[in-house]
């Protein structure tokens, strides 16, 4: 067993890390920053991820990583599972538009986001809080955001459906006002964009009539991702120094443990493994424009013997640019070999320290899902 000095993100985060790899509860914590483009997920429990901790942020983070974007989620709140590479957000369960508006200036000044993802208004309807004037309050909130952060792109969502028939009608009325509001901001030269989250989900995607299921949240993630990609600069540029992951840990979704080179050995042929995340150099990976995953300076993740079959060991070797050292970061969080088409896989669905990594047919299971963490 190796003796190591462990590096924790924050004391609060350490105490909240459960055996299942889920970070709870939501609440203030030290920011996780990778130096990427700052994006603030902003809203209520649907941003926080009630029922499915992390919510749409899980699928969005995985898509961003798969696309080669380097993004730093920001906010005063912190929650989500191990396969969410950045747990920061500004989602506040139960909050209405006016409550977000009362706090937004401080948050924007503190975190200075380049991009804001705003999904708010659901609680105004659920609480029957002056519903007829909710669009006006949203317009005021948008103005406060654009005045405080004029260089930020603000993505304003038409909110997702509600199952209750009366509330569902109020959602439709609220959403119908949003295109005109957003267009008025655009006409005034503001960087505001409308995002249709309403059409992405049906009531079948709601776990409790209000909050999405895991599948529903992932549908939201796909909509956000497409919207972000459509606005140049909102999430940086993939494959550039601002969009390539540098010096990050790769965390297994099923285990919450990191891709690790045993004992930091630089010997060619050393097999990689899962190990408790602690931030040492043997757990620091850089994804290059040549699709290599580099570690320890000049070593590359390598399919042993240029193998392509199920069970091929994954090792480190001197970087040589050959296709058995090239990897694709996929939108579902998997990492697949360019040569083999097979995925990095924690052998036998293992989660323990020392579990070896091999190639296996891609099936998207949690033992094949990875996320980047600063």
C-alpha positions in Angstrom: 0.0 0.0 0.0 1.3 3.5 -0.9 1.5 6.2 1.7 0.2 9.5 0.2 -0.7 13.0 1.3 -4.2 13.4 0.1 -5.5 16.6 -1.4 -9.2 17.4 -0.8 -11.2 20.0 -2.6 -12.5 21.4 0.6 -13.1 20.1 4.1 -16.9 20.4 3.6 -16.7 18.4 0.3 -14.7 15.7 2.0 -17.2 15.3 4.7 -20.0 15.1 2.2 -18.4 12.5 0.0 -20.4 9.3 0.6 -19.4 5.7 -0.2 -21.7 5.8 -3.2 -19.8 8.7 -4.7 -22.5 11.2 -4.3 -21.7 14.6 -2.9 -24.5 15.9 -0.6 -26.1 18.1 0.5 -26.3 21.1 -1.6 -24.7 24.2 0.0 -21.8 26.5 0.0 -18.4 25.1 -0.6 -15.0 26.1 -2.0 -15.1 26.5 -5.8 -13.7 23.8 -8.1 -11.9 25.7 -10.8 -10.0 24.3 -13.8 -9.4 27.8 -15.3 -11.9 27.2 -18.1 -14.8 29.3 -19.4 -17.0 30.2 -16.4 -20.6 29.1 -16.7 -23.2 29.8 -14.0 -26.2 27.3 -13.9 -28.8 29.6 -12.3 -32.3 28.9 -11.0 -34.2 26.7 -8.5 -34.4 23.0 -7.6 -34.3 22.0 -11.3 -30.9 23.6 -11.5 -29.9 22.1 -8.1 -31.0 18.6 -9.3 -33.8 17.7 -6.8 -34.7 14.0 -7.1 -31.5 13.4 -9.2 -28.6 15.3 -7.4 -26.7 17.2 -10.1 -29.6 17.2 -12.5 -28.9 18.4 -16.0 -25.4 19.5 -15.0 -24.3 15.9 -15.1 -25.2 15.3 -18.8 -24.1 18.9 -19.7 -20.7 18.4 -18.1 -20.2 15.1 -19.9 -21.1 16.6 -23.2 -18.7 19.5 -22.7 -15.9 17.1 -21.8 -16.7 14.9 -24.7 -16.6 17.9 -27.0 -13.2 19.0 -25.7 -14.5 22.2 -24.0 -12.9 23.4 -20.9 -15.6 24.9 -18.7 -15.6 25.9 -15.1 -19.1 25.7 -13.5 -19.5 28.5 -10.9 -21.8 29.4 -8.1 -22.2 29.4 -4.3 -23.9 26.0 -4.2 -22.3 22.6 -4.5 -23.7 19.1 -5.0 -23.9 16.2 -7.4 -22.4 12.7 -8.0 -18.8 11.7 -8.6 -19.2 11.6 -12.4 -20.0 15.3 -12.4 -16.6 16.9 -12.8 -17.6 20.3 -11.3 -20.2 20.5 -8.6 -20.6 24.4 -8.4 -23.9 26.0 -9.3 -26.4 28.6 -8.3 -29.6 26.5 -8.0 -31.8 27.3 -5.0 -34.8 24.9 -4.3 -38.1 26.7 -3.8 -36.8 30.1 -5.0 -38.9 32.4 -7.2 -37.8 35.0 -9.7 -37.8 37.8 -7.2 -35.6 35.9 -4.8 -33.0 35.2 -7.5 -33.2 38.8 -8.5 -32.5 40.0 -4.9 -29.2 38.1 -4.8 -28.0 38.0 -8.4 -25.7 41.1 -8.3 -23.6 39.7 -5.5 -23.3 36.3 -7.2 -22.3 37.8 -10.6 -19.7 40.1 -9.0 -18.3 37.2 -6.9 -18.1 34.6 -9.7 -17.9 36.7 -12.9 -19.4 34.2 -15.3 -18.8 34.4 -19.0 -22.1 32.6 -19.5 -25.4 32.2 -17.5 -27.9 29.4 -17.9 -31.2 30.7 -16.4 -34.2 28.4 -15.7 -36.6 30.2 -13.3 -40.3 30.7 -12.9 -41.5 27.3 -11.8 -41.9 28.3 -8.2 -43.8 31.5 -9.0 -46.4 29.1 -10.6 -46.2 26.4 -7.9 -46.6 29.1 -5.1 -49.2 31.0 -7.2 -47.1 34.1 -6.6 -48.4 37.0 -8.7 -48.3 34.6 -11.7 -49.6 37.2 -14.2 -46.7 39.5 -13.6 -44.0 36.8 -13.5 -42.8 37.6 -17.0 -42.3 41.2 -16.0 -40.2 40.0 -13.0 -38.2 37.8 -15.3 -37.6 40.8 -17.7 -36.3 42.8 -14.7 -34.0 39.9 -13.7 -32.6 39.6 -17.2 -31.9 43.4 -17.2 -30.1 43.1 -13.9 -27.9 40.3 -15.2 -27.0 42.1 -18.4 -26.3 45.4 -16.6 -24.1 43.7 -14.0 -22.3 41.4 -16.5 -22.7 43.1 -19.9 -20.1 40.8 -21.6 -21.9 37.6 -20.5 -24.1 35.5 -22.7 -27.4 34.9 -21.0 -29.4 31.8 -22.0 -33.0 32.1 -20.9 -35.0 28.9 -20.8 -38.7 28.5 -21.4 -39.4 26.4 -18.3 -40.2 22.7 -18.4 -43.7 21.4 -18.1 -45.7 20.7 -14.9 -48.1 17.8 -14.5 -50.9 19.6 -12.7 -53.3 20.7 -15.4 -53.9 24.2 -14.0 -50.2 24.8 -13.4 -49.4 23.4 -16.8 -51.6 26.1 -18.4 -49.8 28.8 -16.4 -46.5 27.4 -17.6 -47.6 27.7 -21.2 -48.8 31.3 -20.7 -45.5 32.2 -18.9 -43.4 30.6 -21.7 -45.4 32.3 -24.4 -44.2 35.7 -23.1 -40.6 34.8 -23.2 -39.8 35.1 -26.9 -40.9 38.7 -27.0 -39.0 39.5 -23.8 -35.8 38.0 -25.1 -36.2 39.7 -28.5 -36.6 43.1 -26.8 -33.2 42.5 -25.1 -31.6 41.4 -28.3 -33.0 44.5 -30.0 -31.3 46.6 -27.3 -28.0 45.0 -28.1 -27.9 42.6 -25.1 -26.3 39.1 -25.4 -29.5 37.2 -24.5 -30.6 33.9 -26.1 -33.9 32.0 -25.8 -33.7 28.3 -25.1 -36.7 26.0 -25.5 -36.5 23.6 -22.6 -40.3 23.2 -22.5 -40.5 21.2 -25.7 -37.7 18.9 -24.7 -39.7 17.2 -22.0 -43.1 15.8 -21.5 -44.9 15.0 -18.2 -43.6 11.4 -18.6 -40.1 12.8 -18.0 -41.2 14.1 -14.5 -40.5 11.9 -11.5 -42.9 13.8 -9.2 -44.9 16.0 -11.5 -42.3 18.8 -11.1 -38.8 17.5 -11.3 -37.3 15.5 -14.1 -36.2 11.9 -14.0 -32.5 11.2 -14.8 -33.6 10.8 -18.4 -35.5 14.1 -18.3 -32.5 16.0 -16.9 -30.3 14.5 -19.6 -32.7 15.8 -22.2 -32.4 19.2 -20.7 -28.6 18.8 -20.8 -28.7 18.1 -24.5 -30.8 21.2 -25.2 -28.4 23.4 -23.1 -25.4 21.9 -24.9 -26.8 22.6 -28.4 -27.7 26.2 -27.4 -24.2 26.8 -26.0 -22.5 25.4 -29.1 -24.6 27.8 -31.3 -23.2 30.9 -29.6 -19.5 31.4 -30.4 -17.3 31.9 -27.3 -20.0 31.0 -24.8 -18.1 27.8 -23.8 -14.7 28.6 -25.3 -13.2 26.8 -28.3 -12.8 23.0 -28.4 -9.3 21.7 -29.0 -7.6 25.0 -28.2 -5.6 25.9 -25.1 -8.9 27.3 -23.7 -10.9 24.2 -24.6 -8.5 21.2 -23.9 -8.3 19.7 -20.5 -5.0 20.3 -18.9 -3.7 18.5 -15.8 -7.0 17.1 -14.6 -8.1 14.0 -12.8 -10.3 11.5 -14.6 -12.9 10.2 -12.2 -14.8 6.9 -12.7 -18.6 7.3 -12.4 -19.1 3.9 -10.9 -16.3 4.1 -8.3 -15.6 7.8 -7.6 -12.0 6.8 -7.9 -9.4 8.2 -10.3 -7.4 6.9 -13.3 -4.0 6.3 -11.7 -0.5 5.2 -12.6 0.6 2.8 -9.7 3.3 4.4 -7.5 3.9 7.1 -10.2 6.0 4.6 -12.1 7.2 5.9 -15.5 8.2 2.4 -16.7 6.8 1.5 -20.1 4.1 -1.1 -19.8 2.9 -0.1 -16.3 -0.9 -0.9 -16.2 -3.2 1.9 -15.0 -5.7 1.4 -12.3 -8.4 2.9 -10.2 -7.3 4.6 -7.0 -8.6 7.1 -4.4 -8.4 10.6 -5.9 -5.8 12.7 -4.2 -4.4 14.9 -7.0 -0.8 13.5 -7.4 1.0 13.8 -10.7 0.3 10.1 -11.4 -3.4 11.1 -11.5 -3.0 14.3 -13.6 -3.9 13.8 -17.3 -3.8 16.2 -20.3 -5.9 15.6 -23.4 -4.0 17.0 -26.4 -5.0 18.2 -29.8 -3.5 14.9 -31.1 -6.1 13.0 -29.0 -3.4 11.7 -26.6 -4.0 11.4 -22.8 -0.6 12.3 -21.4 0.6 11.8 -17.8 3.9 12.2 -15.9 5.2 14.6 -18.6 5.9 12.3 -21.6 3.9 9.2 -21.1 0.7 8.3 -22.9 -2.3 6.1 -22.2 -1.7 3.1 -24.5 -3.6 0.0 -25.5 -1.0 -2.7 -24.7 0.6 -4.3 -27.7 -1.6 -2.3 -30.0 -4.3 -4.6 -29.0 -8.0 -4.1 -30.0 -9.7 -7.0 -28.4 -11.9 -7.0 -25.3 -9.7 -7.3 -22.2 -6.7 -5.6 -23.7 -4.7 -4.0 -20.9 -4.5 -0.2 -20.8 -1.0 0.9 -19.9 1.4 3.9 -20.1 4.1 4.1 -22.8 6.4 6.7 -24.3 4.2 8.9 -26.5 4.6 7.9 -30.1 1.5 9.3 -31.8 0.3 5.8 -33.0 -3.5 5.1 -33.0 -3.4 2.8 -30.0 -2.5 6.0 -28.1 -5.3 8.1 -29.5 -8.6 8.5 -27.6 -12.0 10.0 -28.2 -13.9 11.8 -25.4 -17.5 10.9 -26.0 -20.6 12.9 -25.1 -21.9 10.1 -22.7 -18.7 10.3 -20.6 -17.0 7.3 -22.2 -13.4 7.4 -23.6 -12.9 5.1 -26.6 -9.8 4.1 -28.5 -9.4 5.5 -32.0 -7.8 2.2 -33.2 -10.1 -0.2 -31.4 -13.3 1.6 -31.0 -13.6 0.0 -27.6 -13.9 1.9 -24.3 -11.8 2.4 -21.2 -13.4 0.0 -18.8 -12.9 -0.7 -15.1 -12.5 -4.5 -15.3 -15.4 -6.5 -14.0 -17.3 -3.4 -12.9 -14.7 -3.1 -10.2 -14.7 -0.1 -7.9 -11.9 -0.9 -5.4 -8.5 0.5 -5.3 -6.2 -1.4 -7.7 -9.0 -2.3 -10.2 -7.3 -2.6 -13.6 -8.4 -0.7 -16.6 -8.9 -2.5 -19.9 -10.6 -2.1 -23.3 -14.1 -3.4 -23.7 -17.1 -3.1 -26.0 -18.6 0.3 -25.3 -22.0 -0.1 -23.5 -22.1 3.2 -21.5 -22.2 1.6 -18.1 -20.9 3.5 -15.1 -17.6 1.5 -15.2 -17.0 3.1 -18.6 -18.0 6.7 -17.7 -15.4 9.3 -16.8 -15.4 12.9 -15.9 -12.6 15.5 -15.6 -12.0 17.2 -12.3 -9.6 20.0 -11.6 
